[in-house]
Structures are given as C-alpha cells and as structure tokens.
Amino acid sequence: MDVITDIFNRLPVKSLVRFKALSKACSSLIDDPDFIKDHLSRSIKTRSNLNIILKGLHLYSVEFDYLDNAVPLDYPLSSGARTEVFGSCNGILTFSLSDKNLAYYNPSTRQFRRLPVSEIDPPSGESCKSGYIFYGFGLDVKTNDYKVLRMATFNKTDDEENESYYFDYEVKVYSLKNNSWSKITKLPFYLRFMFQFFYHLLHRRGYGVLAGGVLHWVMPPRIEFGMRNTIVGFDLGTEEFIEVPQPNCADKSYLLDVGVLEGRLCAVCNYDQEKIDVWLMKEYGVKESWTLLLSVQRSRTINTLAFLKPLAYSKDLDKVLFEINSQKLVWYDLQKKKMRSVKIGGSPGSFGAEVYIGSLIQIDDPKRMQIEKQNELEKRKNESCKKRDDFLSKGFKLVL
C-alpha cells in the first residue's frame, strides 16, 4: 500500500476518481483526508493538475500543460446564461447563478453544493435600492474553512446626484463548516467609496483576489476627494477589513489592479495603456517586499494595453502566463523579456481567465451523503428481496 500510495500521489485527479472502483482499499485510500491533503500539496509544489477556466457567454476548461483546446465545462445548471465563476481555491470553483443563488463546484470530483440563500436587506428606515455586488472566495487557513464574502451596495433612490459617490453596504460571510451566513457589522468608512461604475463593470473587477488568506480589491482613485489608488483587503481569519501597502509606482497617474501568482499578491500598474508594470509582494503585508517582476510596453503585436492579468508561472519559473485585454493568453519570457501569443482552439472571442487546480477536496454535505448512501443500501436490499421472491415464485411454479 505504501508503493500504491506513492504512485497514486503522482496521478491526475480524474484517474484517481476512476480508480476508486478498483477495490474498497483503493477507495478508502483516495477518500482519506490525509491523502487528499498530500495530493493537493504535491500538485501545488510541482505545478501539476493545473487548468484554466475561460469565462465568456459559456465556461470552458483548458489543460495548463497543453494550452491547446478549450473544452466546454460540464457542470450542473450549465444552461444558465448568467452563471459566473467568481473565485477558485484548492480545486473548488464558486458560481454565482444569481444575486442570491451561489454554489460550490469541484470539476474534478463533480461535486456540486448550493449555498443556503441569504436575502440582501437594505438599511432599515431608508429608501434604498441594491446595486453592484462584490464577491470573494477563499480558505481560512486557521480553521480550514472555505468562506464566501458578499458585499452588496445600496444607494438612495431619492438622491440621484450623489449616487455615484456614496454607497451603503451590506457585507455577509458564508462558512462551509457552519453552512450558514453571518453579517459583518464593523465596516470602515472608506468602503463607501469603493464602487465606481465603469471601473468595476469592465473586466469583472468586483471579484476578490485571494493571497495570504486575505481577499483583495482596488478602490479606484477619487480625484475630486484627493483619494489615490488603495488596495482594500478582507482577512478571512479575523473577518475584518484592512488596508494593504502598495508598491512605490511612478509619480505619474496610473490605474491599479491586483492579481496573484502562486499565492503571492501582485499589483498591476497601468500607465495610460502605454506601459504596464507588474509588482510581486514576496512577504505578505510588508511594503518593502514589493519587487518589480516585469514591465510590458505597447507594441505592434499588442496595439492596446487596456487590461493585463497574471495567471501562472511555467513549470520552470522562466515564463509567466497572462490574460491580455480579455482576448488572448500570452507567455512572457522573464529572461528574454519577450511575449508569445498562445492560440487555443475553441476559445471564445472575449473572455476572462481563472486558474484552478485539480483536487479531491470534498465539498458535499456529509448529512446528504449519508442519506444518499442509506437510500442506496435500501434500494439494493429491496432489489435483493425482489430477486429472491421472483426466484421462489418461479420455483413453486415448476413444482406445481
């Protein structure tokens, strides 16, 4: 079994799911929490079992090792046109089916779990309407609990003039362990200025970026208020908002985005679509650890630099895969400082990209799994009894 365990640790998740049918011993090994943890840890360390989700009108999956063909992602309720993927962590994808209808999905094990519905409630005593909604998803490493953050904006229906400047918020957190939502009441004042219409609707910037156990968003600059770019974080452990130090970018104006590479926070500084600098925070929370990773200039091959998102390192750490302008993927060679486009067959014309890793992490409800297992045993028992009755009935007919 030690040898089998070592072999299984090196296999892709899809193979392991099939091998559960080999024997009870193999099934028990593959379902063992320690094995699941070790397999995931090895996948992260070796950069294996990686996939790219392309999010257009429909969802597509691309194997990271090949980056050749986009295959439609088969998932429950896949016919829903409004389905959005707003985060991934340890192989679990989070879906937004509507403003209140959210779900977890593991594409490798095909486990799907709806989150309990939590109503969006406007502030009491005020005439408000709900607006933009921010989402975030990640793991609280201290409690090993997968959490979803939902921030819903409200603006007064009778105050159109200040509609674009001033927002009330409702912030709720879902805990997978507790299978329940809780409301966050301690909200910083600056949160009211975080939403900006065009900034957040373009390129789906309302989805939190997970790094260091913290979800991150960028609060756009408010020149009229003297406010500059700010990186806003939500700590999944303490369930509190924090301000994250940002790199010392050039003095000229720039548009800031955030990304992540191998769990480390990235700051993407866009200078009027002429140049983009990508900074990497080597030690989370330490301003001095910001390091300039690369700079991309506008060129003949890339006419505009409207948007750039870091996705993943190559296995040799000599290249970085980027999504550019929501239209294509490119490899950037860190040594040669050159870019090469990646052609993926069957990909949509316009898309957002998300990296996820294949894993055996369980997300199903244990109570529901136990009920289904009990129902299956009852079904088999009834079928066995029926076969016995049929046999006895035929036997008596022969005697007669």
N, C-alpha and C positions, 0 to 999 in steps of 0.2 A: 504493500500500500504506500510505503514511502516513495518508491520509484514512480508509482502511478500518480501520486500527488505532485511530484516534481514535474512530470510530463504534463499533467492537466494544468498546472500553473502557467505553462507556456502556450496554451491553446487559446484560440479566439472564443469569445463567449457563445457564438452560435453553435460551435462544435460541442461545447460543454452542455448546452441545453439539450442537444440530441443525445449525448452520452448518458444523460440521467436515466435513459431507458435501458441501459446495458444490464444493470443489476441494482439491487437495493443498496449494496455497499457503495457503488459509484454515485447513486442518487444522494445518499446521506453525506458523502464527502463533498459533493458540489453544492449542496444546500447548507453546509456547515458555515456559520458566521465567520470563523477564523479563516477558512479557505477563501471565502468571498472577499474578506479584507486583504489577504495576502495577494490574491489575484489582481485586485484593483491596484494595490500598491506597486506591483511589478509592472502593470500596464502603464502607470503614470511614469515610473522610473525609466522604462525603455521606450516610451512614446509609441506604444503599440495599441491596437484596438481603437485608434482614433478615427473619427468620422466628422464630416462637415454637413451641417443642415443648410440648405438653400431655401430661403423663405420668400416666395413670390405669391402669386394667387393660390398656389398649392405648395406643399412641402416636399422637398427632395433630399435624398441622402447620397453622399459621395464618400467612398473609402479614401482616407487620407494617404494611404500607401501608394495609391494608383492615380487618384485625381483624374480619372478618365471619363466616367459616365455618371450622370445624375439619375438615380432611380427614385420614382415616386415613393414617398414614405407611407407605408400602410399602417394606419392607426385607427382606433375606434373613433367614430364620428368624423372620418376623413372627408366626408362630403360637405362639411360645414365650411362655407367660404370665409367666415370671419375668424377661423381658427388661427391663432398666433402663438408662436413659441417665444416666450419672453425670458427664458433662462435655462441653463443646464448645469448640473453638478453631479459628479461621480456617476455619470451614465443616466441620470434622471432628467427628463425634459419636463418643463412646466408649460401647460397650454392655457391660453385664455380663449374660451369658447364664447364668452360674452362678458359684460362688465362684472357680473356676479358669479358666473359659471366657470370655475377653474379646475384644472386636473393635473395629476402627475402621470407620466408615462415613461416606462423603460422600454425602448425599442428592441433591446437585445432579448429580454425575457418576455416581452409583450404584455407586461403587467400594466394595467390602467386603473387609476384610482381618482374618483371625483372628490374634490374638497367640499365640505359642507357649505351651503350657501350662507353668506353673511350680507345682510342688506346694507346699502350705502345710505346713511342717515344724515341729512343736512343739519346744520346747527339749529338748536331749538330757539323758537321765538323770532327767527329771521326768515325773510322771503328770499330763498336761495335756489339756485339750480346747479346740478352737478355738471362738471366739465371734464377736463382731461384727467386720466388716471395713470399714475406711475406704478410699475410692478418691479419686484425684485425677488430673487430666489437664491438660497444658498444653505450651507451647513453650519450650524452652531457646533464648533468642534469640541467645546467644553462638555456639552450634554449629548453630542452625537444626534442632534435633532435637525431635521430638514424643515426650513421655515420659508414661508412666502410673505412678502411685505406688499401691502396695497395702500397707496396714497391717493385719495380722491380729492380733487379740487372743487371748491364751491365759489361762486361769485353771486353777488346780489342782483336779483332780476330787475330792480328799480334803480340801479346805479351803473348805467352803461358807460359813463365817462371813465370810471376807474376800473373798468372790467379787466383791462389788460395789465394792470399793475398790482392789484391787491386781491389775494385769494385766501379764503379759509380752507383748512384741510381736515380730512378725517383719515387717520392712519391706523391700520389694523394689521396684526401679525397672526399668521396661521402656523400652528405647531403640529407636525406629523405625529409626534409622540402622544400629544394630548388629543389630537383630532378635533381641535377647536380654535376659534379666533379670539384674540384679546385686543382691546383698544389701547393705543398709546396716547396718553394724555399730556405728557411732557414734550411740547413741541417748541423748537426755537423760533424766534420771531422772523428770522431771515427766510424761513421756509415759505412764507407768504409771497416771496418774490421769485421763487424758483422756476415757475412755469412761464414760458414765452412761446407764443403760438407757433410761429414758423420754425423756430429752433427745435422744438420737441416733436413736431409733426413730421419734419423731414428726417429721414434716416432712422426713425424709431428710437430717438434718443431718450425716451422715457423708461427704458429698461435698465435696471441696475447692473453694474459691473461688479462681480464678486472677486475680492482679493483680500487676503489677510483676515478672513472671517467678517469682512465688512462689505456692504453694498454701497456702490458709489454712483453719484450723478454729478453733473456740472450745472451750477447756477449761472446762467448767461450774464454777461455784463449789463449793467443798467447805467448808462452814461448820464442820464438825467438825474440819477441819485448818487452819482460818484462811486458806484459799486463795480468792482472788477470781476473777472472770472473767479469762481470759487468752486472747489471740489467739496461736495457735501457727502458725508458717509453716514450709514446706519449700521451700528455694531450689532450683529445678530446675537451676541452673547449677553451684553448689557441691555440690549433693546433701547439704545439711546442714539441720538444724532450727534455727529461730531464734524468738525472742520478739519480737512486733511491738508497738510502743507503741500504746496505745488512747486515745481521747479522754477528757477530764475530764467524765464524765457526772455527774448529780446524785448527792448523797451517799446518797439512799435506795436500797434494793435494786432491782436490775433484772436482767433476763435479756438476755444479749448474743447477737446473731447477726452474721454477716458476709455481705456481698454485694458486688456490683461494678457500676459504671456507667461504660461506655466505658473499661474498663481500669483504673479507679481503685477502690481498696478502699473499701468502705462498712462502717460499724459501725451496727448496728440495736439500739438500747437500748429494751427493752420494760419499762415500769413497771406491773407487776401488771395488764396488759391494759386499763389505763385510758388510757395515752398511749404513743406510740412516737416516739422521736427517731431521725432518720437523719443520720449524720455522714459526710462525704466527706473522704478523705485526698488533698489536692491534690498533695503531693510525697511519693512513697513513702518510708516509713521515718522521716519527720520528724514527731515528735509535735506540734510547733507548727502543722503544716499542716492538722490536723483542723479542719474547718469544718462547723457545723450547717447541713445542707441544708434540712430541713423537720421539722415536728412534726405528728403526726396524733393527734387526740383521738377517743375513743369517742363515737359519736353515734347518732341514731335510725336512720340508714341502715346503720351498722355497729355492731351490738349488742356484738360482742366483737372484741378485737384480739389474738387468740391468736398470729398469725403474719403477718409482712409481709416481702416480698422485693422489692427494687428490680430492675427488668428492663432498662429502656432509656429514654433521653430521646426526646422527639419531635424531628422534623427541625428545628424552630425553637428547640429547647432551652428552651421555655417550660413544658413539662409533663414529668412522669415517669410511666412505666407501672409499676404494682405488681401483684404477686400478693398477695391478702389471704385469710388463713385457709384456703388451699388450695381455695378455692371459686370465686373470681372474679377478674377483672382490673379495675383501675380506673386512670383518669388522674388525676393530681394536678396542678392548676394552681399553679405556683410563685409567681405574682403574686397571684392571687385567693385562694390558699390554700383551694381547694375541690376536692372529688373528684367524679368522674363515672364511674359503672359502665359497663363495656364488655360488651355482650351478643354472645356468639359462638355461632352456630348449630352444633349437632352436638358441642359440647364435653361432656366427661364431668362428672358431678356433683361429683366431687372429683379434684383433680389437683395436680401440681407443674409449674412452668413453667420453661423453659430457653430462652435466646435463642441462635440460631445464625445465621451469615451465609452466604449462598450463595457458593461459591468453586470454583475449578478445581484446587485443591490436589490433587496426586497422592499416593495412599497405597498403590497397588498395588505388589506385589513386582516389581521390574524383571526378575528372572530368570524369574518365572512369566509375565510379559507377553511376554518374548522367546520362551519356549517355545510359548505360545499363538499368537503371530504366525507362528512357524515351522510349527506344525501347520496353520494356516490356509493358508499358502503351499503346503504339501504336498497339502492337500485340493484346492485349486484346480488344482494341477498334475495330480493324479490324475483330476479331473473333465475337464480339457482332453484328457488322453490317452484317456480313455474315449470322449469325443465324437469324437475323431479315428479311433479304432478302429471305432466304430459307423458313421462315415461311409464308411470304407474297406470295411467289411463289406457295407454296402448297395450300394456302388459295384460290387463284384465280383459281387454277385447280379444286378445289372442287366446286366452284361456277359454273364454266363452265360445 
